[in-house]
Amino acid sequence: MWRDASLSIAAIGLPAPSPAGSVGLVDTTMLYAPASGGVRRYLKAKADWVARRRPSLRHRQVLPGPTDRDEAQIAFVQSAILPFTHGYRWPMNLAAWTERILRESPALIEAEDPYLPGKAALRAGQALGVPVVGFCHSDVAALTRRLLDGRGAVAFRKLWAHRFRRFDQVLAPSRYMAEILGEAGVENVQDVSLGVDTDIFHPYPQARAPLRAALGLGARERLVVFAGRPAPEKRLDVLVEAVERLGPDYRLLLIGGGASRSRQVLTLPFQNDPARLARILSGCDALVHANPFETLGLVVLEAMACGVPVVGVAHGGVGETVDETFGQLAARATPEAMAEAIAALFDRDLSVLGARARARAVERYRWDTTFEHLTQLYHRLTGLPAFTNSPASAP
């Protein structure tokens, strides 16, 4: 871990944390909003799993909110709203964020980003003498190339890598992301794949007819779906043009992706209820995903668990997750290549591909597998048995 000998609880002017009777685990991030995607779902799944499988752990999340307030599992720290970001907030008070983490007296801290919450996690970890884990959920190199000029992108990536090098352990959701971190000079990286709740996300054969009726679709029309934010890196424009190239028998359903002028695009709002999202996904023929720089893509795992084949790009985390036993990969993230891959998928037996997708999700990507792996890692970092004691083995 990065250390500064001058930094202590007293030196940064914060109150000493009170002792706690149970082992504390804190997650913190700014990548959280009412309609946010992968990080929010990871944190929710983690909190639910810890409550069931590691009841001796006191798990809390420190997150941005409109005011300082406490809920059952979450401590919100007042943060300014970011315009045009669908509810994301920008933390600005490092001392307040650090103090809020310290009040939880954790035995381990995990930061889901290296920005102000990550910096606060490092300061709190140093003050408490506990390990701090950094989980890299975003391919910053790809994002900065799209959003910043050359010098700005280079400077931002250097800062990003510098911050991650300070953590005791760095986690990546895929080998793809782990390799990017390694190329940036970040050591001690381990890939920990995210997961899916296969009890909620499972095939709903009965959902197909009602969904098509609600969307006004005929029996011949082929329905592909994408669920996610309308962010530039999601390449929704590529998906829209790909479907338009395929002709009127193909329709694209965007869930949470905003409006579209295309007559072949249907839209639904963001689905906060995972069971409802699972039923919608189950009613579609295939999931399509055009981001070649996705670190993993939780919606891909959710579609797989619902028995839905996937069309993606042969790059990034999606290219690492999807193969031709249950999906189709486009060579490039272009409308032409995506259209070709979608057409190729529909030339195959979708029911067979869907069954294989479900089997792969259950075999490799259940949340239980993810969090058992993660808590074993926490145990190695802390030496505390509470991270590995399940209800059956706990005294």
N, C-alpha and C positions, 0 to 999 in steps of 0.2 A: 504493500500500500504506500501511496505518497505520504510522506511525513514532513511536518514542520515542527521543529523542537519547541518553538515559541508558542504553539497553539495548545491551549487547554481549555477546559470549561471556564475557568476563571479568566483566562486571557481574552476570550471572546465575549465576556460579559454576560454569560448565560447561567441560569440557576442549575445547580447540580441535580441530576435526575434522582427521583426517589426510588428506593429499592422495590422490586416487584417479586411476588411470590411464584410467578411462573416465567417460563422462558419466552422472551419477546422476539417477534419477527416483524420488521417494518418494510413495506414496499412504498416507494415514492416515485412520482413522475409528473411531468406537465402534459404528457400525451394522453389526456383524459378529457372527454367532453360528453354531453348527453347523447350525441349520435356518433361517438367515435367508434373505431373498429377493434383491431386486433388486441391492442394493449388493454383496453377496457375489458374485453372478453377474457383475456388471460388472467387479469386480476380478480374478476368475479369467480371464474372457475377455481382459481387458487384458494380464495377465501372459503368457498364452499367445501373444497376437498380437505383443507386443513381442519375445518370444523368437524368433519366426519372422521378423518383418518389420523389426525394428530391433535387430539383434544387438549393435550398438555401445553400446546403452543398458544401464546397470546398474539394473534395476528392482526395487525392494523395497517391501514394505508393512509399516507399523507399526500393529499391531492389538492389541486387548485379549485377554488370555489369563489362565489360572489362575496362571501363573508367568512370570518373565522367561526367555525362551528364544529361540533362533534356529533357523529352518528354512531351506530352500533359497531361498525367495522372501519369507519372512515373518519379521519380528522381533516377537515377542509381548512386551507390557508387562503386568506383573501388575496386574489390575483386579478389583474386587469383583463377585461375581455379583449380578445383579438378580433378585429373586424374581418368579416368575410371568411371566417374559418369554421363556421357551423358550431360555435360554442366553445372553442378552445380558449384557454386563458394563459397569460404570460406572467409567471412569477417574477417579482422584482425585489422582494425583501429577503435577502440571504439570511440575515440574523433571525428573522421570524421563522423562516422555514427550518433552519438548523435547530432552533429552540424547540419547535414542535416535535421534531424527531427525537430530540433528547428527552423530552417529557415521557416518551413511550418506553425508555430504558431498554432498548432492544439488545439481544445477544447477537443479532446479525441484521444488516440493512441491505436491501436490494434496490438499486436505482434503475428505472426503466429508460432513462435517458441520461446523457452526460451534461446537461445544461444546468440551470440554477438548482433544481432539485438534486441532481447528481453531485454538484459541488457541495450542497448542504449535507448530503449523505456522507461524503468524505470527511467533512469537518466534524460531524457528529460522531462518525466512527472513530476518528482519531481521539476525540475528547473522551469517548467511552472505552477505547481500547478494544473495539470489536471489529470483525471483518466486514468489508463492504463489497458487495457484488454489483457489477454493472452488466445489465442485459441490453444488448444492442438490437433494437427492433427495426431500425431503418437503415437503408443503404444511402448514407449521406453523400457519398461520392456521386452517385447517380442523380440525387435530388439537386445538389449544388450545380452540377453541369447544366441542368435545365433552367435553374432559377437565377444564377449569378453569373457575372462576367468572369473571365479567366482568372484574374488576380483575386477577386473575392472568393471564388470557389476554392482556389488553392489555400488561401488563408483560413477559410472555414474548415476545410478538411484537416488541416494541421492542428487546429484547436480541438477538433473532434477526436483525433487520434491521441493527442496529448492528454485529454481528459480521461479517455479510456485506459491509458497506460497507468493511471493512478490507482485503479481498482485492484483489490486482492485477487479477484477472479472475474474474468469477462466471459459472458455467455452469449451465444449466437443461436438463432432459431434454425439454422441450416449450415451445411458445410460451405455453401456459397458465401454466406456472410462471414463465417469464420476465416475463410481464405482472404476476404477483403480486409478484415482487421489485421491479419498476419502481414499482408503486403504493406499495410500502413505502419508497421512496427509495433503493433500491440501484441504482447506475449500473454501466455497463460490463458488462451482462449479455448473454450470447450463448446461444442455444439450440443444444444438441448432442444430437440424438436418440440414445438407446441403441439396441442392436441385438440380433441373434440369430444363432447359428451355424446357417446354413441347410444345412450338411453333416450336422450331427447332427439338427437339427429339420427333418424332411422327411416327406412322407406315407409311412405304412407301411400300405398297403391290407390286408396280411395280418394286421394286428393286431386288426381289428374282431371277428372271430368268436371268437378265444381270449379276448379281454377280456370279451365278453358272456357267454361260457360260465363264466368264472371268477367273474363277478358274479351269475350265476344269472338273467340277463335273457332274456326271450322275444323273438321276432322283431318284435313290434309295439311294444315299449317304446322310447321315445325317451330317449336318454341325453345329458344336458348335464353339463358339468364345470367345476369351479373348482379351481385349485391355488394355495395361499397360506396364510399364517399366519391363525389364528383371532382376528385383532385386531378391535376394534370398528369401525374405519374401513372394514374390508372388507365390511361389511353382509351377512354370511352369513345372518343371520336373514331378510333380504329375499329372498335366493335361495331359502331353504327354503320360505317362505310362497308365493312365486311358483309354485314347482313343485307345491305342494299345491293351489293354486287350479286348476292345469291338469288335475288328475286323475291317476288311477293309471297311465295310459300314459306318464307323464313321470317320469323318475328323475334325481336330482342326485347326481353323484359329487364328493365333497370330498376333495382330495388335500392332506394336511397340515393340514386344517381342524378336526381334533378330532372328537369324537363328536357324534351327533345322535339325538334321540328319534323323529324322524320316520321312518315306515315307507318313505317315498319317497326317503330319503337313504342313500347308500352311502358308505363312507369307506375311504380308503387312507392309510397313513402318508406323511410327507414323503419325497420321492424325491430322494436325493442324487446318483443317477446320471442325467445329462441324457438319455442315450440311452434309458433305461427310461421316463423321463417322456415323451419324444417318442413312444414306441410307445403309451403309455396315452392321450395326447391324440389320437393318430391314430385310436384305436378309438372315440372319442366322436363324437356328431353335431354338437355345438356347444360353444363355451366361453361361459360367462356371467360377467359382471363387474358388480357393483352399486355400486362406490365412485365417487361423482361427483367426488371430489377427488383421484383418483389422478394422480400427476405424469406418468406414462406407462403403466406396467403391462407389465413384461417378459413376463409369462405370455400377454398378448394377442399379442405378437409371436411367441412360441413356438408358440401355437396356429395363427396365420396361416401360419407357415412349415411346419407339419404339414398344411396344407390343410384347416383346421377353421374354419368360419364363427364369427363372434363376435357376441354380444348384449351391449351395454353401455349406459351412460347418456350422453345427449347433453350432457355437461359434462366439464370436466377433460381430462386427457391421453388418456383412452380415447375421449372424444367427438371429440378432435382426430385420433386415429389411425384410428378405424373409420368407414366410411361405408357407404351402402346398396348399393354395388357388390359387397360381399362380406359384409355383416353387417346388423344391425338395431340401431337405437338407441331406447331408451326415453326418453320426455320427462322422467321424474323417477325418482328412486331409491326407488320404492315397489313393494310386491309386485304391486299391480294393474297398474302401468305395465310392470314387468318381465315379468309373465305375458303381457300383451298383445304385447309385442315378441317373446318366445320363440315364441308361437303364430304370429305373422306370419312369422317366419323359417322355421318348418316348413311353411308354405304355399308356399314357394319351392323351387327346385331346389338342394338342398344340395351336390350334386356340382359344379355350376357355380360356386356361391359359394365352395366350398373351393378350386377351381382359381384363382379370382381372388385369394383371400386369399394363397395361396402365391406367386403372381406379384407381388403388392404387397410382400410381405416380402422377396423376392429383389431387387426393383428398388430399394427405399428403405431397408431396415433391416438389411442385412448388417453384421456387426461390422467388416468391413474398411472400409466407408464411414465408420463412426463414428470409428474410430481414425486413419484417414488425415486426417480433418478435425481431430481432436484434436491430433495431432502437428504438423500445420501451425500450429495455434494456439500450441503450445509453442515452435515455432521462432520465431514472431514475437515472443514474449515474451523469449526468451533469445538469439536470434541464432545458436544453435548448430546446425550442419548435422547433427549426430547424430540430431536429432529427425525429420529428413525423409529421411535416407539409408536406402533399402531395400537388401537384400543385393545386388541387381543393380547399384546405383549406388554402393555404398560402396567405397572404395579397398581 
